[in-house]
Amino acid sequence: QKLKETGTMWACCCAADATEETVVTSQKPSDARDAREENVETKIQPTIEVLPSAEVNASLPKSAAFGSFQVVVPTQGFSTLGLELDLTDLSAPMISEIEKGAVQKFNQVFMDSSLRPYDVLVTLDEARNWETIEKKMNGPLPQKMTLGVKRPRKVQVTFEKTGPLGMKLDFTNHSVGAVLKDLDPSGLMATWNSKNVSDAIGPGDRILEFDGQSYLGGELMEQMKTRSTMKLTVLKY
């Protein structure tokens, strides 16, 4: 596969070298990797399995508002799933865009069970970590693949910056926002959590927006350094 400047496009767009920060310091440039996608159109298979995960409440719709679930995507005849992935956190590769490929075709036919940007790819067939998931995505695709995903819900977080935020974040200049890696129990974010227990955010959650606007990682840090009121939209997984 040939590489482009911004990510890995056989199956993903990588923000691979995430930088760990405590919200207000500078970060090194990302080591982004992209490869050109090659797509071969094929007829969709006549039978699609949509498998609800045992972790998901049976009352959730086919395409859950949030939570964990599985879909079985026909991949025969395709050279790519067509997923661009943000790899700021390698333990939770997040779908940033869905391009031409097997998943886009699946979404068009089975809209009620579609995958979405911000879903995290947890498993791919028997693969359970990024190293093995990447190998499967980069190899020849079989007739079908089972994708286990985790869908977040958005949480609005607002408080005045009267002291240390107490957040350790992973981000790059090209990451989708920033991923929360750790919380200081004495920081303002932990204080907000104690008052909003059902919406409390933690490691693995991602700050997506500041004051209603989406930012890349470096831009988000600038907003959080210079503004006195924190108005954050967080993807809670």
C-alpha positions in Angstrom: 0.0 0.0 0.0 1.1 3.6 -0.7 1.2 6.0 2.2 -0.3 9.5 2.3 0.7 12.3 4.7 -2.4 12.2 6.9 -3.3 8.6 8.0 -3.7 4.9 7.0 -6.4 4.7 4.4 -6.7 1.0 3.5 -8.7 0.9 6.6 -7.8 3.8 8.9 -6.5 7.3 9.2 -4.0 7.2 12.1 -3.1 9.8 14.6 -0.5 7.3 15.8 1.9 9.1 18.1 -0.4 10.6 20.8 1.2 13.0 23.2 0.4 12.8 26.8 -0.2 16.2 28.4 -1.6 17.8 31.5 -3.9 20.1 29.4 -1.8 23.2 29.1 1.6 22.2 27.7 2.9 21.9 24.1 3.0 18.6 22.3 5.3 17.1 19.6 3.9 16.7 16.1 1.9 13.6 15.3 3.5 10.8 13.3 0.5 10.4 11.0 0.2 7.6 8.5 -2.1 7.2 5.6 -2.4 4.7 2.8 -4.6 5.1 -0.3 -7.8 3.1 -0.3 -8.6 0.8 -3.2 -12.2 -0.1 -3.5 -13.9 -2.8 -5.6 -17.7 -2.6 -5.8 -19.6 -5.9 -5.3 -23.1 -7.0 -4.8 -24.2 -6.9 -1.1 -24.6 -10.4 0.3 -28.3 -11.3 0.6 -28.1 -12.2 4.3 -26.7 -9.9 7.0 -26.5 -10.8 10.6 -26.8 -8.1 13.2 -25.8 -9.6 16.5 -26.7 -7.7 19.7 -24.0 -8.0 22.3 -24.9 -9.6 25.6 -23.6 -6.4 27.2 -26.3 -4.3 25.6 -29.8 -4.1 27.1 -32.4 -5.8 24.9 -34.5 -2.6 24.8 -31.8 -0.7 22.9 -32.6 -0.1 19.2 -30.6 -2.0 16.5 -28.2 0.9 16.2 -27.8 1.7 19.9 -27.9 5.3 21.1 -24.9 4.2 23.1 -23.3 1.1 24.5 -21.7 -2.0 23.0 -22.9 -4.1 20.1 -21.8 -6.2 17.1 -22.5 -6.1 13.4 -21.6 -8.7 10.7 -20.5 -6.8 7.6 -20.2 -8.6 4.2 -16.7 -7.9 2.8 -16.4 -10.3 -0.1 -15.1 -8.4 -3.2 -14.0 -5.3 -1.2 -10.4 -4.5 -0.6 -11.1 -2.2 2.4 -13.6 -1.6 5.1 -13.3 2.1 4.3 -12.8 3.2 7.9 -10.6 6.1 8.9 -9.5 5.6 12.5 -8.2 8.1 15.0 -5.4 6.2 16.9 -4.7 8.7 19.6 -5.5 5.9 22.0 -4.4 2.6 20.5 -6.5 0.6 23.0 -9.6 2.3 21.5 -9.3 3.0 17.8 -12.1 5.4 17.0 -13.9 5.8 13.7 -13.4 9.4 12.4 -14.8 9.0 8.9 -16.5 6.3 6.8 -15.3 6.3 3.2 -16.0 4.0 0.2 -15.8 0.4 1.2 -17.6 -2.5 2.8 -18.9 -0.6 5.9 -20.3 2.3 3.8 -22.2 -0.2 1.6 -23.4 -2.0 4.8 -24.6 1.4 6.2 -26.5 2.2 3.0 -28.4 -1.1 3.0 -28.9 -1.5 6.8 -29.3 2.0 8.0 -30.9 0.9 11.3 -27.7 -1.0 12.2 -25.2 1.4 10.7 -21.8 2.3 12.2 -21.1 5.9 12.9 -18.2 8.3 13.4 -17.0 8.3 17.1 -17.8 4.5 17.4 -14.8 2.7 18.9 -13.7 -0.5 17.2 -13.2 -3.0 20.1 -12.9 -6.3 18.1 -12.6 -7.5 14.6 -13.5 -11.2 14.3 -11.2 -12.8 16.8 -8.8 -9.8 17.0 -8.9 -8.1 20.4 -6.1 -5.5 20.3 -4.9 -2.9 17.8 -1.9 -4.9 16.6 -4.1 -7.9 15.5 -7.0 -5.7 14.3 -4.5 -3.7 12.1 -3.1 -7.0 10.6 -6.6 -8.2 9.7 -7.6 -4.8 8.2 -4.4 -4.7 6.1 -4.8 -8.3 4.8 -7.2 -9.8 2.3 -10.8 -9.4 3.4 -12.8 -12.6 3.9 -16.5 -13.0 2.9 -17.7 -11.3 6.1 -16.3 -9.7 9.2 -17.8 -9.3 12.7 -17.1 -5.8 14.2 -17.6 -5.3 17.9 -18.0 -1.6 18.6 -18.6 0.7 21.5 -20.8 3.8 20.9 -20.4 6.9 23.2 -22.9 9.4 24.4 -22.2 13.1 24.6 -21.9 14.7 28.0 -21.9 18.5 28.5 -19.4 19.7 31.2 -19.3 23.3 32.4 -17.4 24.9 35.2 -15.2 27.9 36.0 -11.4 27.5 35.8 -10.5 28.6 39.3 -7.5 26.2 39.8 -5.8 23.2 38.2 -8.1 21.1 35.9 -6.5 17.9 37.0 -6.7 16.2 33.6 -3.9 14.3 31.8 -4.7 14.2 28.1 -3.4 12.4 25.0 -3.6 14.3 21.8 -1.8 15.3 18.6 -2.1 18.2 16.2 -4.3 16.1 14.0 -6.3 14.1 16.6 -10.0 14.4 17.0 -10.0 16.4 20.2 -8.1 14.9 23.1 -8.4 11.6 25.1 -8.6 11.7 28.8 -5.8 9.4 30.2 -5.9 10.2 33.9 -7.6 12.4 36.5 -6.2 14.0 39.6 -8.7 13.6 42.4 -8.0 17.1 43.7 -8.6 18.8 40.3 -11.6 20.7 39.1 -12.7 17.9 36.7 -12.9 15.4 39.6 -14.9 18.0 41.6 -17.3 18.3 38.7 -17.6 14.5 38.6 -18.5 14.3 42.3 -21.4 16.6 41.6 -22.5 14.8 38.4 -22.1 11.1 39.2 -24.3 9.8 36.4 -22.3 11.8 33.8 -18.9 11.5 35.4 -16.1 11.2 32.8 -13.0 9.1 33.2 -10.0 7.6 31.4 -10.7 6.7 27.8 -13.4 9.4 27.3 -12.7 12.0 24.7 -13.1 15.8 24.8 -14.6 16.6 21.4 -15.8 20.2 21.5 -15.1 23.4 23.4 -18.0 25.9 23.7 -19.9 23.9 21.0 -17.2 23.8 18.4 -15.1 20.9 17.4 -11.3 21.2 17.5 -8.2 19.2 16.7 -6.0 18.3 19.6 -3.6 21.3 19.5 -6.4 23.8 18.9 -8.4 22.4 21.8 -5.4 22.8 24.1 -5.2 26.5 23.2 -8.8 27.0 24.1 -8.5 25.2 27.4 -5.4 27.2 28.3 -6.8 30.7 27.5 -10.4 30.5 28.5 -11.7 30.9 32.0 -15.0 29.0 31.6 -14.8 25.4 30.6 -17.6 24.4 28.3 -16.7 20.9 27.1 -18.6 18.3 25.0 -17.2 14.9 26.0 -17.7 11.5 24.3 -18.4 9.2 27.3 -17.7 5.6 26.5 
